[in-house]
């Protein structure tokens, strides 16, 4: 596996957890996309929710991977 700058070697368990987090993120992303098609959904709040959820999943992956850099 190629090295990723700023990241340590991940265990198979950590890789599995990250892949699970990413799979859950895809499910949430599809739900957000479905909500975006509904006319009565406030699209501004949905956009904010989407951004914050994307950040949350990114933070979750970083919590598992524990990168060494900024």
C-alpha positions as CSV (number, residue, x, y, z in Angstrom):
1,X,0.0,0.0,0.0
2,X,1.4,3.4,-0.9
3,X,2.3,5.8,1.9
4,X,0.1,8.7,2.6
5,X,2.0,11.8,3.8
6,X,1.1,12.5,7.4
7,X,-0.6,9.2,8.1
8,X,0.8,6.3,10.0
9,X,0.4,2.6,9.0
10,X,-3.2,1.6,9.6
11,X,-4.2,-1.8,11.0
12,X,-6.6,-4.0,9.2
13,X,-9.2,-3.2,11.9
14,X,-8.7,0.6,11.5
15,X,-9.0,0.3,7.7
16,X,-12.3,-1.7,8.2
17,X,-13.6,1.0,10.5
18,X,-12.8,3.7,8.1
19,X,-14.4,1.8,5.3
20,X,-17.5,1.4,7.5
21,X,-17.6,5.1,8.2
22,X,-17.3,5.9,4.5
23,X,-20.1,3.4,3.7
24,X,-22.4,5.1,6.3
25,X,-21.5,8.4,4.8
26,X,-22.6,7.2,1.4
27,X,-26.0,6.2,2.9
28,X,-26.4,9.6,4.6
29,X,-25.4,11.3,1.3
30,X,-28.1,9.4,-0.6
31,X,-30.7,10.4,2.0
32,X,-29.6,14.1,1.7
33,X,-29.9,13.7,-2.1
34,X,-33.4,12.3,-1.7
35,X,-34.4,15.2,0.6
36,X,-33.1,17.7,-2.0
37,X,-35.7,16.5,-4.4
38,X,-38.6,17.3,-2.1
39,X,-40.2,20.8,-2.7
40,X,-41.2,21.3,1.0
41,X,-37.7,20.8,2.4
42,X,-35.8,24.0,3.2
43,X,-32.9,23.7,0.8
44,X,-30.8,26.3,2.8
45,X,-30.9,24.2,6.0
46,X,-30.4,21.0,4.0
47,X,-27.2,22.5,2.5
48,X,-26.0,23.4,5.9
49,X,-26.8,19.9,7.2
50,X,-25.0,18.3,4.2
51,X,-21.9,20.4,4.9
52,X,-21.9,19.7,8.6
53,X,-22.5,16.0,8.1
54,X,-19.6,15.8,5.5
55,X,-17.4,17.5,8.1
56,X,-18.6,15.0,10.8
57,X,-17.7,12.0,8.7
58,X,-14.3,13.5,7.9
59,X,-13.7,14.1,11.6
60,X,-14.8,10.5,12.3
61,X,-12.2,9.1,9.8
62,X,-9.6,11.4,11.3
63,X,-10.5,10.1,14.8
64,X,-9.8,6.6,13.6
65,X,-6.7,7.3,11.4
66,X,-5.1,9.8,13.8
67,X,-3.0,11.7,11.2
68,X,0.2,13.2,12.5
69,X,0.0,16.5,10.6
70,X,-2.2,19.5,10.4
